[in-house]
């Protein structure tokens, strides 16, 4: 069921992003690239999917996504803070409109006090500044099931942000991603500057 859900969600997400001219990057830890795989399994996905980061180790999260060492030390790799930093890092490095991040404990080992097997943190970041975090505790349902459910959850979160108004909110900071596509308001500003010299003689 999870496989069919992921395929249906992938198709719907790609269609929506195509219609809204949105691009996507993924940053995956416990899913090991399965979200990117689900999306790129659909023919024609290349006009939406830019790239996927598989950052399984802490070193990879730091080097590829810019996750601060202090974030990993203070909160751990499986945390809201790390998932959010992964999503923002992917958004900035890929110059895309949407980025999703997944980090969790698929099992059967790896559990620590307060962080059981099946705990997964998700974060989706949008170019317009929206960031959504979600925590799921799937339980010890088996490594494969945790990863499959994580893929479905990540696709659902991407769909939710893709439906939102991409240009309505102001970006939180001027990242490379915010400059991916010039705003339509920029062109009139340039024309206005060019016209100023011709106005002075008339006055």
Secondary structure, DSSP 8 states (H G I E B T S, - for coil): -HHHHHHHHHHHHHHHHHHHT--EEEEESTTTTHHHHHHHTSTTGGGTEEEEEE--SHHHHHHHH---HHHHHHH-SSSHHHHHHHHHHHHHHHT-SEEEEEEE--SSS--BTTB-TTEEEEEEEETTS-EEEEEEE--SS-HHHHHHHHHHHHHHHHHHHHHS-TTTS--SS--TGGGSS--THHHHHHHHHHHHHHHHHH-
